[in-house]
Amino acid sequence: MVIEHALDVIANADYLIDMGPVGGMAGGRIVCEGTPKTVRACPESVTGKYLRG
């Protein structure tokens, strides 16, 4: 398990658990989980937005 913010590492991971929707008190729930392709397709995921470009 790794906590990571580098997109090249995230895009090449086997499985992601995207927490959010933001940090701090407004975060802490699972927004999306699965392969990078699954997270990329998740409209609620900020990580997915960055993976989409």
Gaussian input, Z-matrix of N, CA and C with variables (Angstrom, degrees):
# hf/3-21g

backbone

0 1
 N
 C     1     B1
 C     2     B2     1     A1
 N     3     B3     2     A2     1     D1
 C     4     B4     3     A3     2     D2
 C     5     B5     4     A4     3     D3
 N     6     B6     5     A5     4     D4
 C     7     B7     6     A6     5     D5
 C     8     B8     7     A7     6     D6
 N     9     B9     8     A8     7     D7
 C    10    B10     9     A9     8     D8
 C    11    B11    10    A10     9     D9
 N    12    B12    11    A11    10    D10
 C    13    B13    12    A12    11    D11
 C    14    B14    13    A13    12    D12
 N    15    B15    14    A14    13    D13
 C    16    B16    15    A15    14    D14
 C    17    B17    16    A16    15    D15
 N    18    B18    17    A17    16    D16
 C    19    B19    18    A18    17    D17
 C    20    B20    19    A19    18    D18
 N    21    B21    20    A20    19    D19
 C    22    B22    21    A21    20    D20
 C    23    B23    22    A22    21    D21
 N    24    B24    23    A23    22    D22
 C    25    B25    24    A24    23    D23
 C    26    B26    25    A25    24    D24
 N    27    B27    26    A26    25    D25
 C    28    B28    27    A27    26    D26
 C    29    B29    28    A28    27    D27
 N    30    B30    29    A29    28    D28
 C    31    B31    30    A30    29    D29
 C    32    B32    31    A31    30    D30
 N    33    B33    32    A32    31    D31
 C    34    B34    33    A33    32    D32
 C    35    B35    34    A34    33    D33
 N    36    B36    35    A35    34    D34
 C    37    B37    36    A36    35    D35
 C    38    B38    37    A37    36    D36
 N    39    B39    38    A38    37    D37
 C    40    B40    39    A39    38    D38
 C    41    B41    40    A40    39    D39
 N    42    B42    41    A41    40    D40
 C    43    B43    42    A42    41    D41
 C    44    B44    43    A43    42    D42
 N    45    B45    44    A44    43    D43
 C    46    B46    45    A45    44    D44
 C    47    B47    46    A46    45    D45
 N    48    B48    47    A47    46    D46
 C    49    B49    48    A48    47    D47
 C    50    B50    49    A49    48    D48
 N    51    B51    50    A50    49    D49
 C    52    B52    51    A51    50    D50
 C    53    B53    52    A52    51    D51
 N    54    B54    53    A53    52    D52
 C    55    B55    54    A54    53    D53
 C    56    B56    55    A55    54    D54
 N    57    B57    56    A56    55    D55
 C    58    B58    57    A57    56    D56
 C    59    B59    58    A58    57    D57
 N    60    B60    59    A59    58    D58
 C    61    B61    60    A60    59    D59
 C    62    B62    61    A61    60    D60
 N    63    B63    62    A62    61    D61
 C    64    B64    63    A63    62    D62
 C    65    B65    64    A64    63    D63
 N    66    B66    65    A65    64    D64
 C    67    B67    66    A66    65    D65
 C    68    B68    67    A67    66    D66
 N    69    B69    68    A68    67    D67
 C    70    B70    69    A69    68    D68
 C    71    B71    70    A70    69    D69
 N    72    B72    71    A71    70    D70
 C    73    B73    72    A72    71    D71
 C    74    B74    73    A73    72    D72
 N    75    B75    74    A74    73    D73
 C    76    B76    75    A75    74    D74
 C    77    B77    76    A76    75    D75
 N    78    B78    77    A77    76    D76
 C    79    B79    78    A78    77    D77
 C    80    B80    79    A79    78    D78
 N    81    B81    80    A80    79    D79
 C    82    B82    81    A81    80    D80
 C    83    B83    82    A82    81    D81
 N    84    B84    83    A83    82    D82
 C    85    B85    84    A84    83    D83
 C    86    B86    85    A85    84    D84
 N    87    B87    86    A86    85    D85
 C    88    B88    87    A87    86    D86
 C    89    B89    88    A88    87    D87
 N    90    B90    89    A89    88    D88
 C    91    B91    90    A90    89    D89
 C    92    B92    91    A91    90    D90
 N    93    B93    92    A92    91    D91
 C    94    B94    93    A93    92    D92
 C    95    B95    94    A94    93    D93
 N    96    B96    95    A95    94    D94
 C    97    B97    96    A96    95    D95
 C    98    B98    97    A97    96    D96
 N    99    B99    98    A98    97    D97
 C   100   B100    99    A99    98    D98
 C   101   B101   100   A100    99    D99
 N   102   B102   101   A101   100   D100
 C   103   B103   102   A102   101   D101
 C   104   B104   103   A103   102   D102
 N   105   B105   104   A104   103   D103
 C   106   B106   105   A105   104   D104
 C   107   B107   106   A106   105   D105
 N   108   B108   107   A107   106   D106
 C   109   B109   108   A108   107   D107
 C   110   B110   109   A109   108   D108
 N   111   B111   110   A110   109   D109
 C   112   B112   111   A111   110   D110
 C   113   B113   112   A112   111   D111
 N   114   B114   113   A113   112   D112
 C   115   B115   114   A114   113   D113
 C   116   B116   115   A115   114   D114
 N   117   B117   116   A116   115   D115
 C   118   B118   117   A117   116   D116
 C   119   B119   118   A118   117   D117
 N   120   B120   119   A119   118   D118
 C   121   B121   120   A120   119   D119
 C   122   B122   121   A121   120   D120
 N   123   B123   122   A122   121   D121
 C   124   B124   123   A123   122   D122
 C   125   B125   124   A124   123   D123
 N   126   B126   125   A125   124   D124
 C   127   B127   126   A126   125   D125
 C   128   B128   127   A127   126   D126
 N   129   B129   128   A128   127   D127
 C   130   B130   129   A129   128   D128
 C   131   B131   130   A130   129   D129
 N   132   B132   131   A131   130   D130
 C   133   B133   132   A132   131   D131
 C   134   B134   133   A133   132   D132
 N   135   B135   134   A134   133   D133
 C   136   B136   135   A135   134   D134
 C   137   B137   136   A136   135   D135
 N   138   B138   137   A137   136   D136
 C   139   B139   138   A138   137   D137
 C   140   B140   139   A139   138   D138
 N   141   B141   140   A140   139   D139
 C   142   B142   141   A141   140   D140
 C   143   B143   142   A142   141   D141
 N   144   B144   143   A143   142   D142
 C   145   B145   144   A144   143   D143
 C   146   B146   145   A145   144   D144
 N   147   B147   146   A146   145   D145
 C   148   B148   147   A147   146   D146
 C   149   B149   148   A148   147   D147
 N   150   B150   149   A149   148   D148
 C   151   B151   150   A150   149   D149
 C   152   B152   151   A151   150   D150
 N   153   B153   152   A152   151   D151
 C   154   B154   153   A153   152   D152
 C   155   B155   154   A154   153   D153
 N   156   B156   155   A155   154   D154
 C   157   B157   156   A156   155   D155
 C   158   B158   157   A157   156   D156

   B1=1.4294
   B2=1.5308
   B3=1.3221
   B4=1.4559
   B5=1.5245
   B6=1.3116
   B7=1.4662
   B8=1.5179
   B9=1.3270
   B10=1.4656
   B11=1.5161
   B12=1.3419
   B13=1.4576
   B14=1.5205
   B15=1.3214
   B16=1.4641
   B17=1.5330
   B18=1.3352
   B19=1.4708
   B20=1.5191
   B21=1.3344
   B22=1.4612
   B23=1.5254
   B24=1.3149
   B25=1.4659
   B26=1.5244
   B27=1.3348
   B28=1.4655
   B29=1.5289
   B30=1.3083
   B31=1.4656
   B32=1.5231
   B33=1.3313
   B34=1.4643
   B35=1.5268
   B36=1.3194
   B37=1.4622
   B38=1.5228
   B39=1.3251
   B40=1.4630
   B41=1.5226
   B42=1.3308
   B43=1.4580
   B44=1.5201
   B45=1.3229
   B46=1.4584
   B47=1.5226
   B48=1.3227
   B49=1.4613
   B50=1.5224
   B51=1.3178
   B52=1.4599
   B53=1.5201
   B54=1.3332
   B55=1.4615
   B56=1.5222
   B57=1.3062
   B58=1.4583
   B59=1.5046
   B60=1.3153
   B61=1.4603
   B62=1.5245
   B63=1.3260
   B64=1.4633
   B65=1.5178
   B66=1.3169
   B67=1.4535
   B68=1.5232
   B69=1.3015
   B70=1.4518
   B71=1.5167
   B72=1.3187
   B73=1.4650
   B74=1.5331
   B75=1.3246
   B76=1.4664
   B77=1.5291
   B78=1.3021
   B79=1.4638
   B80=1.5164
   B81=1.3013
   B82=1.4491
   B83=1.5063
   B84=1.3112
   B85=1.4654
   B86=1.5234
   B87=1.3198
   B88=1.4623
   B89=1.5215
   B90=1.3222
   B91=1.4637
   B92=1.5238
   B93=1.3213
   B94=1.4612
   B95=1.5194
   B96=1.3293
   B97=1.4529
   B98=1.5202
   B99=1.3171
   B100=1.4499
   B101=1.5126
   B102=1.2968
   B103=1.4561
   B104=1.5287
   B105=1.3282
   B106=1.4656
   B107=1.5330
   B108=1.3228
   B109=1.4695
   B110=1.5319
   B111=1.3266
   B112=1.4581
   B113=1.5210
   B114=1.3353
   B115=1.4653
   B116=1.5226
   B117=1.3279
   B118=1.4651
   B119=1.5273
   B120=1.3227
   B121=1.4661
   B122=1.5294
   B123=1.3190
   B124=1.4688
   B125=1.5362
   B126=1.3275
   B127=1.4655
   B128=1.5287
   B129=1.3384
   B130=1.4663
   B131=1.5224
   B132=1.3211
   B133=1.4554
   B134=1.5317
   B135=1.3330
   B136=1.4537
   B137=1.5225
   B138=1.3209
   B139=1.4743
   B140=1.5240
   B141=1.3287
   B142=1.4583
   B143=1.5120
   B144=1.3177
   B145=1.4775
   B146=1.5261
   B147=1.3222
   B148=1.4618
   B149=1.5272
   B150=1.3249
   B151=1.4655
   B152=1.5223
   B153=1.3425
   B154=1.4666
   B155=1.5195
   B156=1.3421
   B157=1.4605
   B158=1.4469
   A1=107.61
   A2=115.50
   A3=122.09
   A4=108.17
   A5=116.45
   A6=120.34
   A7=105.12
   A8=116.84
   A9=120.57
   A10=110.62
   A11=115.14
   A12=121.67
   A13=112.49
   A14=118.38
   A15=121.55
   A16=108.76
   A17=116.23
   A18=120.56
   A19=113.61
   A20=118.78
   A21=119.17
   A22=111.05
   A23=117.81
   A24=121.44
   A25=109.77
   A26=116.81
   A27=121.40
   A28=110.50
   A29=117.38
   A30=122.00
   A31=112.67
   A32=117.46
   A33=121.13
   A34=113.29
   A35=117.15
   A36=120.99
   A37=110.25
   A38=116.02
   A39=120.96
   A40=111.50
   A41=116.44
   A42=121.02
   A43=108.36
   A44=117.22
   A45=122.76
   A46=110.30
   A47=115.68
   A48=122.66
   A49=104.98
   A50=116.06
   A51=122.36
   A52=108.60
   A53=115.95
   A54=122.18
   A55=109.15
   A56=116.30
   A57=118.09
   A58=111.78
   A59=118.09
   A60=126.55
   A61=113.66
   A62=117.76
   A63=122.27
   A64=107.18
   A65=117.51
   A66=120.86
   A67=112.53
   A68=115.70
   A69=121.67
   A70=113.21
   A71=115.77
   A72=121.89
   A73=112.74
   A74=117.96
   A75=121.19
   A76=111.80
   A77=117.46
   A78=121.67
   A79=111.50
   A80=114.05
   A81=119.05
   A82=116.69
   A83=118.66
   A84=119.01
   A85=108.78
   A86=116.28
   A87=120.28
   A88=108.27
   A89=115.86
   A90=121.98
   A91=109.70
   A92=116.02
   A93=121.51
   A94=107.81
   A95=117.02
   A96=120.36
   A97=109.74
   A98=115.40
   A99=121.49
   A100=110.75
   A101=115.99
   A102=121.60
   A103=109.45
   A104=118.15
   A105=119.14
   A106=112.34
   A107=117.31
   A108=120.70
   A109=110.82
   A110=117.30
   A111=121.65
   A112=110.93
   A113=116.91
   A114=121.25
   A115=110.29
   A116=117.63
   A117=121.84
   A118=110.64
   A119=117.59
   A120=122.32
   A121=113.34
   A122=118.06
   A123=122.07
   A124=109.91
   A125=118.98
   A126=121.18
   A127=114.22
   A128=118.12
   A129=121.15
   A130=113.02
   A131=117.37
   A132=121.95
   A133=112.66
   A134=116.54
   A135=120.53
   A136=109.27
   A137=117.18
   A138=120.97
   A139=109.67
   A140=116.64
   A141=120.80
   A142=112.52
   A143=116.47
   A144=121.47
   A145=109.88
   A146=117.56
   A147=120.50
   A148=111.36
   A149=118.18
   A150=120.54
   A151=111.39
   A152=116.60
   A153=120.46
   A154=111.60
   A155=116.84
   A156=119.86
   A157=111.66
   D1=135.83
   D2=-179.37
   D3=-137.73
   D4=136.55
   D5=169.41
   D6=-94.60
   D7=119.35
   D8=-169.37
   D9=-140.21
   D10=147.80
   D11=176.33
   D12=-124.82
   D13=-2.44
   D14=179.21
   D15=-80.93
   D16=119.74
   D17=-174.75
   D18=-60.29
   D19=-33.55
   D20=179.74
   D21=-66.26
   D22=-35.69
   D23=176.84
   D24=-70.62
   D25=-45.18
   D26=-179.68
   D27=-61.07
   D28=-45.44
   D29=-177.11
   D30=-64.96
   D31=-22.62
   D32=-178.24
   D33=-104.83
   D34=8.00
   D35=178.78
   D36=-73.53
   D37=155.60
   D38=175.63
   D39=-77.31
   D40=-36.42
   D41=-174.82
   D42=-150.83
   D43=138.12
   D44=-179.12
   D45=-121.63
   D46=145.80
   D47=167.84
   D48=-123.28
   D49=108.44
   D50=-176.67
   D51=-92.82
   D52=114.73
   D53=-179.31
   D54=-98.70
   D55=149.69
   D56=178.61
   D57=168.35
   D58=-146.76
   D59=11.92
   D60=-77.80
   D61=-19.28
   D62=175.09
   D63=-135.44
   D64=-177.72
   D65=179.02
   D66=-83.49
   D67=176.45
   D68=175.14
   D69=70.59
   D70=-145.61
   D71=-175.73
   D72=-65.28
   D73=-23.41
   D74=-179.76
   D75=-88.96
   D76=1.20
   D77=-178.76
   D78=-106.74
   D79=-164.98
   D80=173.23
   D81=96.24
   D82=4.41
   D83=174.78
   D84=-115.27
   D85=156.94
   D86=177.52
   D87=-77.70
   D88=118.44
   D89=179.21
   D90=-85.79
   D91=-41.62
   D92=-176.93
   D93=-161.32
   D94=150.82
   D95=175.27
   D96=-147.18
   D97=152.50
   D98=178.96
   D99=139.96
   D100=-157.45
   D101=179.00
   D102=-71.11
   D103=163.50
   D104=174.94
   D105=-54.41
   D106=-35.75
   D107=178.49
   D108=-63.21
   D109=-40.82
   D110=178.23
   D111=-64.73
   D112=-46.09
   D113=-179.55
   D114=-65.96
   D115=-38.39
   D116=177.86
   D117=-57.73
   D118=-35.94
   D119=-176.81
   D120=-84.77
   D121=-6.18
   D122=-176.52
   D123=-83.10
   D124=112.82
   D125=-176.06
   D126=-65.90
   D127=-24.23
   D128=-179.38
   D129=-82.37
   D130=-11.33
   D131=-172.90
   D132=-87.71
   D133=121.01
   D134=174.21
   D135=-66.92
   D136=-38.37
   D137=176.43
   D138=-61.00
   D139=-43.29
   D140=177.60
   D141=-59.03
   D142=-38.78
   D143=177.52
   D144=-59.79
   D145=-44.95
   D146=-179.88
   D147=-70.51
   D148=-33.47
   D149=176.43
   D150=-67.84
   D151=-31.76
   D152=177.63
   D153=-71.46
   D154=-22.44
   D155=179.46
   D156=94.05

